């Protein structure tokens, strides 16, 4: 389908540009994720809702629909390691905790997460940004690592008539698995 990219700042150099968008369908493919916790019924309720509403920035043009099912798995992970790897984006709960989780054998990258609000009626508003540790980052901690949940990225300086009717959250919690560092342990 044909669409038009309209730049947020318009001048002679930034002109509207038409582009084409395609849908790609995969056979025997899908989006897979791991989850652990006590309140899986809330996640199932959200997935039941989202499969018909869609998710992602293009859900308002008919994308993001899916069918889901649940399956239990088990992982064979090393024991006795002092290090863990995060399986998703991670935002520490506070600065002092992460200083204890990082040492000279740790390995990580940071990514800036932000972007535009996707709620209809607010798509022209940029949300605040936050830096997070990327997937696969290695931390010096073998016990459970808590990430920060409900990180509010709602812009604070908007006029009241432009403020979204709900907070804009990002989650910094993820799963960690123990890993062996072959060169160090």
C-alpha positions in Angstrom: 0.0 0.0 0.0 1.2 3.5 -0.7 1.8 5.9 2.2 3.4 9.3 2.7 6.1 10.2 5.1 5.5 13.7 6.4 8.5 15.3 8.2 7.7 16.7 11.7 9.8 19.9 10.8 8.8 21.2 7.5 11.1 23.4 5.4 12.4 23.4 1.8 14.8 20.5 2.5 12.3 18.3 4.3 9.5 17.5 1.8 6.8 14.9 2.1 7.9 11.6 0.4 5.6 8.8 -0.8 6.7 5.3 -0.1 5.3 1.8 -0.4 4.7 -0.6 2.5 4.4 -4.4 2.1 3.2 -7.0 4.4 5.3 -10.1 4.7 3.8 -13.4 6.0 5.9 -16.2 7.4 5.0 -19.8 7.3 5.8 -21.6 10.6 7.3 -18.4 12.0 6.4 -16.2 14.9 7.3 -14.0 17.8 8.5 -15.9 20.8 9.2 -14.7 24.3 10.0 -16.1 27.7 8.1 -15.1 30.8 8.3 -16.0 34.4 6.2 -14.8 37.4 3.3 -15.3 39.6 0.7 -13.3 37.7 0.7 -15.0 34.3 -3.1 -14.7 34.1 -2.7 -10.9 33.7 -0.3 -11.5 30.8 -2.7 -14.0 29.2 -5.6 -11.4 29.5 -3.4 -8.8 27.8 -2.4 -11.2 25.0 -6.1 -12.2 24.5 -6.9 -8.5 24.0 -3.9 -7.6 21.9 -4.3 -10.4 19.4 -7.4 -8.7 18.1 -6.4 -5.1 18.6 -2.8 -5.5 17.3 0.4 -4.1 18.7 3.2 -1.9 17.4 3.2 1.5 15.7 1.3 0.3 12.6 -1.6 -1.3 14.3 -3.8 1.6 13.3 -3.4 0.6 9.7 -4.2 -3.1 10.2 -0.9 -4.6 11.3 0.2 -6.3 14.5 -2.5 -9.0 14.7 -1.5 -12.4 15.9 -2.7 -15.7 17.4 -0.9 -16.9 20.5 -0.5 -20.1 22.5 1.4 -21.0 25.6 4.1 -23.7 26.0 6.3 -24.6 29.0 10.0 -25.0 28.4 13.1 -25.7 30.5 16.6 -24.4 30.1 19.8 -26.2 30.8 22.0 -23.4 32.4 25.4 -23.6 34.1 25.6 -23.8 37.8 28.1 -22.2 40.1 28.7 -19.1 37.9 28.9 -15.6 39.4 27.6 -14.0 36.2 24.3 -13.6 34.5 23.2 -12.4 31.0 20.0 -10.4 30.5 17.6 -11.7 27.8 15.9 -8.4 27.2 16.4 -4.7 27.8 17.4 -3.9 31.4 17.1 -0.7 33.4 18.5 -1.0 37.0 16.3 0.1 39.9 19.0 2.5 41.1 22.6 3.6 40.5 24.2 2.0 43.6 22.8 -1.5 42.7 24.2 -1.5 39.2 27.6 -0.4 40.4 27.7 -3.8 42.3 26.6 -5.7 39.3 29.3 -4.4 36.9 33.0 -5.3 37.2 36.0 -5.6 34.8 34.7 -8.9 33.4 31.2 -7.5 32.7 30.2 -6.8 29.2 27.4 -4.5 28.0 26.1 -1.9 25.6 23.6 0.9 26.3 20.8 1.9 24.0 18.6 5.0 24.1 14.9 4.2 24.1 12.3 6.8 23.4 10.4 7.6 20.2 6.9 8.8 19.5 3.7 8.1 21.5 1.6 5.7 19.5 -1.8 6.4 21.2 -4.2 7.7 18.6 -4.5 11.5 18.9 -1.0 11.8 20.4 1.2 10.5 17.6 2.9 13.8 17.1 4.2 14.0 20.6 7.7 12.7 21.4 8.0 10.8 24.7 11.0 11.1 27.0 14.0 8.9 26.5 15.9 6.6 28.8 19.2 4.6 28.4 18.9 0.8 29.0 21.4 -2.1 28.9 21.0 -4.2 25.7 20.0 -7.8 25.4 22.9 -10.2 26.2 24.7 -7.8 28.6 26.7 -9.7 31.2 26.5 -8.7 34.9 28.4 -9.8 38.0 25.5 -11.3 40.0 24.2 -14.8 40.2 21.1 -14.1 42.2 17.9 -12.6 40.8 18.4 -9.1 39.4 15.5 -6.6 39.7 14.8 -4.2 36.9 12.9 -1.0 37.1 9.2 -1.4 36.1 6.8 1.3 35.1 9.3 3.8 33.9 7.2 6.9 33.2 8.3 8.5 29.9 5.4 10.9 29.7 6.6 14.3 28.6 6.3 16.7 31.7 6.5 20.0 29.8 3.4 19.6 27.6 0.5 22.1 27.8 -2.4 20.4 29.7 -4.5 20.1 26.5 -1.7 18.1 24.8 -1.0 15.7 27.7 -2.0 12.1 27.0 -4.9 10.8 29.1 -2.6 8.0 30.5 1.0 7.6 31.5 3.5 6.4 28.9 5.4 3.5 30.4 8.5 1.5 29.5 9.5 -1.6 31.4 13.1 -2.2 32.4 12.6 -5.7 33.9 13.8 -8.7 32.1 14.9 -12.3 32.7 18.5 -13.2 33.5 20.1 -16.6 33.0 23.4 -17.7 34.6 26.4 -17.8 32.2 29.9 -19.2 32.4 32.7 -16.8 31.2 35.1 -19.2 29.6 38.1 -17.0 29.6 37.7 -16.0 33.3 36.1 -18.8 35.2 
